[in-house]
Amino acid sequence: MTARTPVTNEKSGSVPGFRSKTPSETTLTPAADPETQAATDTAQPPPTTSAPGPVPDGGLEAWLQVLGSWVVLAHTWGLVNTFGVYQTYYERTLHDTTPSAISWIGSLQGALLMMVGPISGPLYDAGYFRELLWAGIFLILLGMFMTSLCTTYWQVLLAQGVCVGLGCGLTFLPSTAILSQYFHKRRALVIGIAATGSPIAGMCFPILFGHLEPKIGFGWATRIIAFILLGLSIIPAVTMHTRLPPSGHKRSLVDKTALHDPAFMFVVAGSFIGFLAMYVPYFYIQLFAVNHDIGPSDFSAYFVTLLSAGSIPGRVIPNYLADKVGALYMQISVAAGSAVLMFAWLGIRNMAGLVVFAILYGLFSGGMVSISPTVVVSLSPDLGRVGTRMGMMNFIAGIAILVGTPIAGAILGDYSEVAWQSMIGYGAAALTVGSICLTLAKIFQLKTARNMKA
């Protein structure tokens, strides 16, 4: 086994792999965002007496894994990004339910997607990829079909929040982690390609639901989305499989050394506070447009689509710039940009302004999530703890997603103008404080670097 020296690079975010590898596997490239950071979040199997051979870095079989991962991300984060249209529908039909209570449905779905990762990751390492894939897809489809039959709040919470959320949590991490077994030189590129499944689904499903629900009703509109997911599920079910044997070691869930690293802890704090507010526009922009009579009534669902459209370049451009100026610098920039846009939302009352806001906020918020794993890598001095630190970050982010939008819904209350201003102000303030925490993290990172040179 070759010796390994922990190396980090703040600008590139690239580090050597977690295990001794063949010459063609000597570098680990971090995933593009939390939806795909699983590729760096699970340790790969150690060498065995029967070597699996070098990473193919291409070929039909490898690209089929990318296609399968794209579909899984459409099933998981794509559904989370779609919840804004459901939020508006439920507020219109579940008359005795508050906006805060309704937002718990989407928040729980997104939180479980993140928080189940520390369980699905070790199971993936142990060789249960296919079992996780089948179980997750089954739960997602079951949850969506059951949602189409729901008539009460608690039914929707269990079906769309818990059932779909658990299915997402079981599938997304393993289905992106598997890409690191098939690609080395172009790993960042293919992970980015797979990641586009999320915003593309987040663009298409709201439009589809918005067009179908008035014509055929909520039940069949949701069932049609579920049938589309069922058809797409054939792709990962048939094409995706692991190339390497199972890992023979266990992964710790908590890195205690991280608790004594001020730069890392400020990044965690900044991410938690930022994620409290980041999804507020995704959940409430359509309702904002309807309540303020902004644009035609049948156009309101497109604002959620515009957010997802903006996040497509938001997952690529900030990462490209991060290689030039440094990951944490870029994370501070996109978080601050998101805060500025939230403050701008306070004064928007026309269609043109809201369209521009949706596109730009999608761009900056997409950058917030895409750079996060690279920042964690740049702050991790021990390669053996990178995956553990990312798991810790995932769990904390999941908690923020869980409680953030319900807090916003509680503030919104009676939909008065003061309530809207207060809710948007809450989002802007949280993103601002998050940006300050990230700035403090950069200060501590620079201080540590100076001390090491001294």
N, C-alpha and C positions, 0 to 999 in steps of 0.2 A: 504493500500500500504506500502510495506516495505521500510525502509530508505536505501539510497545508499550512499556509500562513494567512490569517485573517486580513483581508484588505477591503477597505471601503473607499468609495470615490463619491464625494458629495455631488459632483456635477453629473456624472454618468449614472450613478446609482447601481453600477454593476459590481458583482462580487463573485468570487469563486463559488462552486457548488457546495452543497452540504455534505457530500460524500466523495470518496476517492473515485475518480472517473477515468475513462479512457481518454486519450489525447484529444478526441473530438468533443469531449464533454467538460471542458475545463472552466466554463464560465456560466454563471447563473444570471440571467437577465430578469429584473423584477417585472411583475405584471403591470398592466397599464392602469388599473383602478381596482377598487374593492370588489367589483364584480368579477375581476379576473386575476386578482392577486393570489388566488389559490395556486397558480403555477409556481409561485415561490414560497408558498405557505406550507407545503408538505415536503418532507425529506424524501428523496428518491432512494430506491433499494440499493443496498451495498453490492459489490461485485460478488458473484458466485463462481463455482467451479466451471459452470457452463456460461461463458460470457455471451450476452445478448447481441453483441456487435455494436458498431458505432451508430450514433444518431443518424437516421436517414436524411434529415433536413430537406425533405421533399418527396415526391412520388405520390401516386394515387392514394395509397393507404394513409399516408401522413395528412394529406389535404382533406381526406374524408373525416379525419378527427376534427379538423378545423370547422368543417361544415356541421358536424354533430354538435360541437361546442357552441357554434353560432345559434343553432336551434334551441339548445338548452338555455342560453342567455335570453332568448326571446321569450321562453316559457317563464323565466324567473324574474329578472329585473325588468323585463318588458311589461309583465303584468303589474309589478309595483308602480312603474311609471305611468300606467294606464289608470290608476285608481282615481285620479282627479274627476273623470267623467262619472264614475260610480258615486263619488262623494256628493256631487251635485244631484244625481238622481235620488239617492237615499234621503237627502235633505228635503227633496220635493215630495217624497212619498212616505217616509217614516216621520209623521208629523209630531209625534210625542218624543222624539229623540233629538238631543242637542247636537250641534256640529262637533263638539268635542268628543262625544260618545261615538259618533259615526267615524270620526277620523282614527279612532282606536283600531278600526278594522284594517285600514291600509297600513297604519303604523305597526300593528302586530305582524302583518304579513312581511313587511320589510325587515323588522327586527328579528323574526325567526330565521329569515334567510341568512342573516349575518351570524346570529348567536348559535345556530346549530353547527356552524363550521368547525368548532373545536371537537365535535363528536364525529362528523363525517370525514374530517381530515385523517385522524388515526385509523378509521375503518378503511379508508382508501389505501393508506400505507400497508394495511394488513392484507390487502388483496381482495376487498369486497366491492370493487368498482361497479361491476355489473349489477350486483344486488342493490347498491345505492341508487344507481340509475333507474332501474325498474321501479323500485319502491317510491322514489321521488316523483317520477312521471305519473305513476298511478295516483298518488295523493293529490298532485296538481289537477289532474283531469277529474278525479272524484270531487274535489273541492269546487271546481268550476261548474260541473253539472249539478251538484247539490245547491250551489248558489242560485242557479237559474230557477230552482223550485222554492226558494226561501220567501217567506212573507213577513217575518218578524226580525227585529234587530239581533236577537241572540242567535237565531239560525244563521244569519249572514256572518256574524262574528266568528262562529265556529267553522263554517264552511269556507268562506273567503279569507278570513284572518288566520285561523289556526291550521286548517287542513292544507290549504294552498301554501301557507307560509312554511310549514314543516316539509312539504314536498320540495319547495324551492331550496330550503336549507340542506336537504340531503343530496341534491343534484348539482348545484352550481359550483361548489368548490372542487369536487372530484372531476367534473367535466371540463374544467379549465386547467386543473393541475396536470391532466393527462397530456396536454400539448407539449410539456417540457420533455416528454419521453420521445417525441417525434421530431422536434426542432431544436437547433442550437444556434446557428448563425442568424437565422431569421426569426428567432423566437419572439422578439418584441413585435415584429410586424404581424405575425400570425395571431398573436394574442390580441393585438389591436383590431385585426379583421374580425375575429370572433366577437369582440366586445361590441361591434356595431349592431349585433343582433338585438341588444337591449333598446337603444334609442329608435331603431327602425320599427320594432314591435310597438314601442311607445308612441310612435307616430301613427301607425296603421290602425291599431285597435281602438283608440278613441274616436277616430273618424268613422270606423265601421259601426261602433256602438251608437254614436250620435245619429247616423243615418238610419239604422235599423230599429232602434228602440221606439221612435214615434210611429213606425209603420207596423211592426209585428210584435211589439211589446218587449218588456225587460227580459222575460224568460227565454224567448227564442233568440233575442239578440245575444244574450250571454251564452246560450247553447251553441250558436253558430261559431262564436269565438272558441268555445271548448272543442267543437268538431275540427276547427282549423288546427288547434294545438294537437289534437289526436292524430290527424293526418301527418303533421310535421314530426310527431314523436317517432314515427317509423324510421326516420333518418338516423338519429342517434342510437336507437335500439338495434339497428342492423349493422351500422358501421363502426361504432365506438368500442374499443377494447384496449387493454393495457399491453404494452410491448415488453416491459421489464417485470421480473418476479417481485413478489411482495417484499416490503421492508422487514428486516429482522429486529428492529429496535423500536422503543417507545419514545414518544415525544412529550416533553413537559408542557403543561398548560400555562404555567406562570414563570417568567424570568425574574427572579428576585433582585438581580443586579440592576434591572431597569428601574426599579423603585428608587435607586440612589443616583440615577442619571438625570440631572435637572433638565437638560435639553430634551430628552425623550419624554419626560413627564409633562413639560410644557406643550409639546406637540400633541400628546394625548389629551391634555386639557383643552387646547385650542380646537382639536378635532371634535371632541365631545360637544363643546359649546357651539361650534359652527354647525354640526349636524343637527342640533336642536332646531335650527331655523332653516336649514338648507332646502328641505322639501316642502316648506310652507307654500311657495308659489305653485308647485306641482299639484298640491291638494286643493288650493283655494282660488287659483286664477280664473277658472271657468265660472265659479260662483260669483266672483268679483265682477266679471263682465256682465253676467245676467242681472245682478242686483243694481248695477249702475247703468244698465241699458246701453252698453258699449257694443256697437255693431249689431248686425242681424242676429236674431235669437238662434238660428241654426249654425251660426259661425262660432259660437262660444266654445264648442268642443275643440276647435282648431287651435286655441291658445295652448292647450296641453300638448298638442302635436308640435307647435312651434318651439316649445321648451325642449322637447326631445330632438327636434331638428337641429337646434343650436348646440346641443350636447354632443353631436357627432364630431364636428371639428374640435369641440372642447376636450375630447379625449385624445386628440392627436397633436394639435398645435402647442398647447402648454407643455406636453412631454418633450416635444422637439426643442422648445426653448429652454427647458430645464437642463438639457444636456449642455447648453451653452453657458447659462448663467448660474446654475446650481438649483437643485431640487427644492430646497427650503426657501430660497429667495422667490422661486416661482409660486410655491404654495402660498406664501404671504401675499403675493401680488393678486392671485386669483381670488383669495378669500377677501382681501380688501376691495377688489373690484365687485364682488358679489354684494358686499355691504353697501357700497356706493349705489348700486342698482336698486337695492331694497329701499334705501332712502329716497331714490328717485321715484319709486312706485307710489310713495305718499302723495305725489302731485299729479299722477297720471289719471286723466278722466276722459280720454278719447281713444278711438280705435288705433290710430297710427302709433300713438305713444305706447299702447299696450302691446302691439305687435313687436315693436322695436325692443321693448323691455323683455318680452318672452324669449326672443332670439338671443339677445345678449346675455340674459341671465342663464339660459341653457348653456351658452358657451363657457361662462365663468364657473358655474356650478359643476359642469362636466370636468373642468380642470381641477376643481377642488378634490374630486374623488379619484381622478386618474393619477395624480402625482403622489398621493398619500403613501403607497407602498414604497416608492422610490425614496421618499423622505425617511421612512423607517429603516431601510437598508443603509442609507448614508449615516445613520446615527447608531448603527449596531457594530461594535468593535469585534464581536465574537460571531463568526459565521454559524456556529452551532445553535445560536440563540435567535437568529433572524426570523425563522418561522414561528417560534414561540412569541416573539414580540409582535409579529403581524397578527397572530391569533388573539393576543391581548387587545390590540387595536380594534380588530373586528368586533370583539365582544362589547367593548366600550361604545363603539359606533352604533351597534345594535340597540343598546340601551337608549342612546340619544334619539335614534329614529323612532323608537317605541313611544317615548314620552313627548317628543318635540311638537308634533302636529296636534295631538290632543290638547296640549297647553295653548297652542294658537287657537284651537276651536273654542276652548273655554273663554279665552279673551274676547273672541268674536261675539259670542253670546247672541244678542238680539239683532245682529246685522245693521245696527245703526252706523252712521258715518263715524261717530267717535269710536265705536267698537272696531271698525275697519282700520282706522288710523292707529289705534292701540295695537292691533294684531300685527300690522306691518311694521310698526315701530319696534315691537318685540323682536321680530325677525332681524331687522337692521341692527339693533343693539347687540343681539347675540353674535351675529357675524362680525361686528366690530370688535367685541371682546375676544372672540376667537382669533382674529387677526393679530391683536395685541399679544396674546399668548404665543402665537407662532413667532412673532418678532422677538419675544424674550427667549424662545428656544434657539433662535439663530444667534443671539448674543451669547448665550451659554455655549453653543457649539463653537463659535469663534474663540471664546475664552479658553475652552478645553484644547483647541488646536494650538493656540499660542503657548499654553503651558507644556504641551507635549514637545514643541520645538525648543522650548527653553531647557 
